[in-house]
Amino acid sequence: MYLLVLGANSDTAHALAARFAQEERAHLYLASRDRELLEKRARDLALRHQVEVRPLVFDATDYASHAAFYAGLDPKPDGVALAFGYLGDQQEAQQNFGEAKKIIDVNFTGAVSILEIVAADFARRNHGFIIALSSVAGERGRQSNYIYGAAKGALTTYLSGLRHRLCPHQVRVMTVLPGFMATKMTEHLKLPGPLTASPEEAAGHIFRAYKKGRDVVYIKPLWRWIMMLIRNLPEFVFKRTKL
């Protein structure tokens, strides 16, 4: 198996790559912007798990490069894990469209750009799987992060449609909905311990869901019930909350 990990320098992506290398003996394409860190992580994974690991430079928002990037993969991957993302600053995004655009471009537009290329190849081969990290933030717009939430909500809807499209081709698409994650992206935030997952915990949960053939998976199952409550709050009640 060859696994392409997009956003491979994220903590969760690194943990997931390690899990696939350990459990599936997967050879890895690690793709992200920081080549130096990628090479360090590639050496570590190759040494620990005795698999082939190739570091590759990839920029989610350099859409023009995506087709050539994927064409250069030989052999083509059997699976893709998409883990890049950008939390951004909600307050800054409200005042500066550049920040809002970056949040949308990284979390949604970049994902669509590369996954459409992947999907065409997987459909042609009638083979493959996609694991993509969205967010519970996309399940209802909230004042605290509605631009990030809108981008992730769009991604979740996109993945649902992609799953529907690729099902006849025996290609699986799994949507991962993390809640709070203890990663570099959230290290400046105060997060509630019981609802916060470590990268290793998240990777284990994702891998088990992959093995079970799940379509949608919440990291920490309690989030399923929390978000069900939030989604179903009447609007007149929801407007009074401080979420």
C-alpha positions as CSV (number, residue, x, y, z in Angstrom):
1,M,0.0,0.0,0.0
2,Y,1.1,3.6,-0.8
3,L,-0.5,6.3,1.3
4,L,-0.4,10.0,0.3
5,V,-0.6,12.2,3.4
6,L,-1.5,15.8,2.5
7,G,-0.6,18.3,5.3
8,A,1.8,15.7,6.6
9,N,3.5,18.1,9.0
10,S,0.4,18.4,11.1
11,D,0.6,16.5,14.4
12,T,-2.4,14.4,13.6
13,A,-1.3,13.6,10.1
14,H,2.1,12.5,11.4
15,A,0.5,10.2,14.0
16,L,-1.9,8.8,11.4
17,A,1.0,8.1,8.9
18,A,2.8,6.3,11.7
19,R,-0.2,4.2,12.4
20,F,-0.6,3.2,8.7
21,A,3.1,2.4,8.5
22,Q,2.9,0.2,11.6
23,E,-0.3,-1.6,11.0
24,E,-0.5,-1.8,7.2
25,R,3.2,-1.6,6.3
26,A,2.2,1.3,4.2
27,H,4.8,3.2,2.2
28,L,4.3,6.9,2.6
29,Y,4.3,10.1,0.5
30,L,4.5,12.9,3.0
31,A,3.4,16.2,1.5
32,S,3.5,19.7,3.0
33,R,5.1,23.1,2.6
34,D,8.0,22.8,5.1
35,R,10.5,20.5,3.3
36,E,13.1,20.5,6.1
37,L,10.6,19.3,8.7
38,L,9.2,16.8,6.2
39,E,12.6,15.2,5.7
40,K,13.1,14.9,9.4
41,R,9.8,13.2,9.9
42,A,10.4,11.0,6.9
43,R,13.7,9.7,8.3
44,D,12.0,9.0,11.6
45,L,9.1,7.1,10.1
46,A,11.3,5.1,7.7
47,L,13.7,4.1,10.5
48,R,11.0,3.2,13.0
49,H,8.8,1.2,10.6
50,Q,11.1,0.1,7.9
51,V,8.9,1.4,5.1
52,E,9.7,3.7,2.1
53,V,8.9,7.4,2.9
54,R,9.2,10.2,0.4
55,P,8.9,13.8,1.5
56,L,7.3,16.1,-1.1
57,V,6.6,19.8,-1.2
58,F,2.9,20.6,-1.6
59,D,1.0,23.9,-1.1
60,A,-2.8,23.5,-0.8
61,T,-3.4,27.0,-2.2
62,D,-1.1,26.6,-5.2
63,Y,-3.9,25.1,-7.3
64,A,-2.0,25.3,-10.6
65,S,0.6,22.9,-9.2
66,H,-1.7,20.2,-8.1
67,A,-2.1,18.3,-11.3
68,A,1.6,18.1,-11.9
69,F,2.2,17.2,-8.3
70,Y,-0.2,14.2,-8.5
71,A,1.1,13.2,-11.9
72,G,4.6,12.9,-10.5
73,L,3.6,10.2,-8.0
74,D,4.9,6.9,-9.1
75,P,3.4,4.5,-8.2
76,K,0.1,6.2,-7.6
77,P,-1.3,6.0,-4.1
78,D,-3.8,3.5,-2.9
79,G,-5.1,6.0,-0.4
80,V,-5.0,9.7,0.5
81,A,-5.2,11.2,3.9
82,L,-6.0,15.0,3.8
83,A,-5.1,16.7,7.0
84,F,-4.1,20.3,6.1
85,G,-6.1,23.1,7.6
86,Y,-5.9,26.7,8.9
87,L,-7.8,27.8,11.9
88,G,-7.2,31.5,11.3
89,D,-8.4,34.4,13.4
90,Q,-12.2,35.0,13.4
91,Q,-11.9,38.6,14.6
92,E,-9.2,39.4,12.0
93,A,-11.2,37.7,9.3
94,Q,-14.2,39.9,10.1
95,Q,-12.2,43.0,9.4
96,N,-9.7,41.7,6.8
97,F,-11.0,39.8,3.8
98,G,-7.5,38.5,3.1
99,E,-7.7,36.5,6.3
100,A,-11.2,35.2,5.6
101,K,-10.1,34.2,2.1
102,K,-7.1,32.3,3.5
103,I,-9.3,30.4,5.9
104,I,-11.6,29.4,3.0
105,D,-8.8,28.7,0.5
106,V,-6.9,26.4,2.8
107,N,-9.8,24.6,4.4
108,F,-12.0,24.2,1.4
109,T,-10.8,25.4,-2.0
110,G,-7.4,23.7,-1.8
111,A,-9.0,20.4,-0.7
112,V,-11.4,20.4,-3.6
113,S,-8.6,21.2,-6.0
114,I,-6.4,18.2,-5.1
115,L,-9.2,15.8,-4.3
116,E,-10.9,16.2,-7.7
117,I,-7.6,15.1,-9.2
118,V,-7.3,12.2,-6.9
119,A,-11.0,11.2,-7.4
120,A,-10.6,11.1,-11.2
121,D,-7.6,8.7,-10.8
122,F,-9.3,6.5,-8.2
123,A,-12.5,6.3,-10.3
124,R,-10.5,5.3,-13.4
125,R,-8.8,2.5,-11.4
126,N,-11.9,1.5,-9.4
127,H,-9.6,1.5,-6.4
128,G,-8.6,3.7,-3.5
129,F,-9.8,5.4,-0.3
130,I,-9.8,9.0,0.9
131,I,-9.7,10.0,4.6
132,A,-10.3,13.8,5.0
133,L,-10.3,15.8,8.2
134,S,-13.2,18.3,8.4
135,S,-14.5,19.6,11.7
136,V,-17.5,19.7,14.0
137,A,-17.2,23.5,13.6
138,G,-18.9,23.0,10.2
139,E,-22.1,21.6,11.6
140,R,-23.6,24.9,12.7
141,G,-22.4,28.5,12.3
142,R,-21.3,30.0,15.6
143,Q,-20.2,33.5,16.3
144,S,-16.8,32.4,17.7
145,N,-15.6,30.8,14.4
146,Y,-18.2,31.0,11.7
147,I,-15.8,31.7,8.8
148,Y,-13.7,28.6,9.7
149,G,-16.9,26.7,10.4
150,A,-18.3,27.8,7.0
151,A,-15.2,26.5,5.2
152,K,-15.4,23.2,7.1
153,G,-19.1,22.9,6.6
154,A,-18.6,23.2,2.8
155,L,-15.8,20.6,3.0
156,T,-18.1,18.2,4.9
157,T,-20.9,18.6,2.2
158,Y,-18.3,18.2,-0.6
159,L,-17.0,15.0,1.0
160,S,-20.6,13.6,1.2
161,G,-21.1,14.3,-2.5
162,L,-17.7,12.8,-3.4
163,R,-18.5,9.7,-1.4
164,H,-21.8,9.3,-3.3
165,R,-20.0,9.8,-6.6
166,L,-17.2,7.3,-5.9
167,C,-19.2,4.6,-4.3
168,P,-20.0,2.8,-7.6
169,H,-16.2,2.7,-8.3
170,Q,-15.4,0.9,-5.0
171,V,-13.7,4.0,-3.7
172,R,-14.3,4.9,0.0
173,V,-14.5,8.4,1.3
174,M,-14.3,8.9,5.1
175,T,-15.2,12.2,6.7
176,V,-13.4,12.8,10.0
177,L,-15.0,15.3,12.4
178,P,-12.6,16.2,15.2
179,G,-13.6,18.4,18.1
180,F,-10.9,20.0,20.2
181,M,-7.5,18.8,19.3
182,A,-4.2,19.3,21.2
183,T,-2.0,20.3,18.3
184,K,0.3,23.1,17.2
185,M,-2.8,24.8,15.6
186,T,-4.6,25.1,18.9
187,E,-1.7,25.4,21.4
188,H,-2.7,29.1,22.1
189,L,-6.2,28.0,23.2
190,K,-7.5,26.8,26.5
191,L,-9.2,23.5,25.7
192,P,-11.4,21.3,28.0
193,G,-9.5,18.2,28.7
194,P,-12.3,15.6,28.6
195,L,-13.3,16.8,25.1
196,T,-9.8,17.2,23.7
197,A,-8.0,14.5,21.8
198,S,-4.2,14.1,21.4
199,P,-2.9,13.4,17.9
200,E,-2.1,9.8,18.8
201,E,-5.6,9.3,20.2
202,A,-7.1,10.8,17.1
203,A,-5.0,8.7,14.8
204,G,-6.0,5.5,16.6
205,H,-9.7,6.4,16.3
206,I,-9.4,7.3,12.6
207,F,-7.5,4.1,11.8
208,R,-10.0,1.9,13.6
209,A,-12.8,3.6,11.8
210,Y,-11.0,3.1,8.5
211,K,-10.7,-0.6,9.2
212,K,-14.4,-0.8,10.0
213,G,-15.4,0.9,6.8
214,R,-17.0,3.9,8.4
215,D,-18.2,6.8,6.3
216,V,-18.3,9.5,9.0
217,V,-16.4,9.4,12.3
218,Y,-16.3,11.8,15.3
219,I,-13.1,12.0,17.3
220,K,-14.3,11.3,20.8
221,P,-17.8,9.9,20.3
222,L,-19.3,12.4,22.8
223,W,-19.0,15.1,20.1
224,R,-21.7,13.3,18.1
225,W,-24.2,14.0,20.8
226,I,-22.9,17.5,21.6
227,M,-23.3,18.5,18.0
228,M,-26.7,16.9,17.7
229,L,-27.8,19.1,20.5
230,I,-26.3,22.2,19.0
231,R,-27.7,21.5,15.5
232,N,-31.2,21.1,16.9
233,L,-31.4,24.1,19.2
234,P,-34.2,26.3,17.9
235,E,-32.9,29.5,16.4
236,F,-34.5,31.8,19.0
237,V,-32.7,29.8,21.7
238,F,-29.4,29.5,19.8
239,K,-29.2,33.3,19.2
240,R,-29.0,33.8,23.0
241,T,-26.0,31.4,23.5
242,K,-22.4,32.5,23.6
243,L,-21.0,29.6,21.6
